[in-house]
Amino acid sequence: MNAKPIAIAVALGLVAAAPGWTKDYPKAKVSFQDFKGLVSEVEGHRARRLVNLDTFLKMSQEPGTIILDSRSTFRYDRIHLRGARHLSFTDFTQANLKTVIPSFDTRVLIYCNNNFEGNQTDFASKVALPPPTNPVATQMASQARPVMMALNIPTYINLYGYGYRNIYELDELVNVKDSRIHFEGSLLGKK
């Protein structure tokens, strides 16, 4: 029996592969080494470009600057900083970024859910609590430090990796009712 039609049917999901049958595919286009190298390079760059809310807002008004919101389209459509441009993190590609960010010289300001408090629906904190594994671990876990899983860092790393170096990140936890910030979106009846 010719294996080629079977392999095609399995690849298309039309039939299940028989136990023990394997198809040798090339390695995925994933490099942990590339990512580690990029993280190492980005760390110092990012540390020098964390800004407070007043600086963030002042910079946002200057020519050649955009605010980039990389949250989901659903969350962005509901509420976002006034004037922010949107590209979901999952849609980051060189071509897509080019449509949102005019040039590599453009100053890009980023923020995420973990920058805002007072609206856990639209700005839900990305925090991972350590899972308990046994009764002793449960007691220890209650004292363990949670892991912050904010989108800011992968957004920063990816922008840098795609060649954008003029990036600044909001570094404060701001209450959504702070009178210095203005939001728009369907939640507010403003787009």
Sequence and secondary structure as in RCSB ss.txt:
>XXXX:A:sequence
MNAKPIAIAVALGLVAAAPGWTKDYPKAKVSFQDFKGLVSEVEGHRARRLVNLDTFLKMSQEPGTIILDSRSTFR
YDRIHLRGARHLSFTDFTQANLKTVIPSFDTRVLIYCNNNFEGNQTDFASKVALPPPTNPVATQMASQARPVMMA
LNIPTYINLYGYGYRNIYELDELVNVKDSRIHFEGSLLGKK
>XXXX:A:secstr
  HHHHHHHHHTTSS   TT        S  HHHHHHHHHHHHHHHHTTEE HHHHHHHHTSTTEEEEE S HHH
HHH EETT EE  GGG  HHHHHHHS  TTSEEEEE GGGEES TTTS   EE     SHHHHHHHTTS  EE  
SHHHHHHHHHHTT   EEEE S EETT TT  EEBGGGTB 
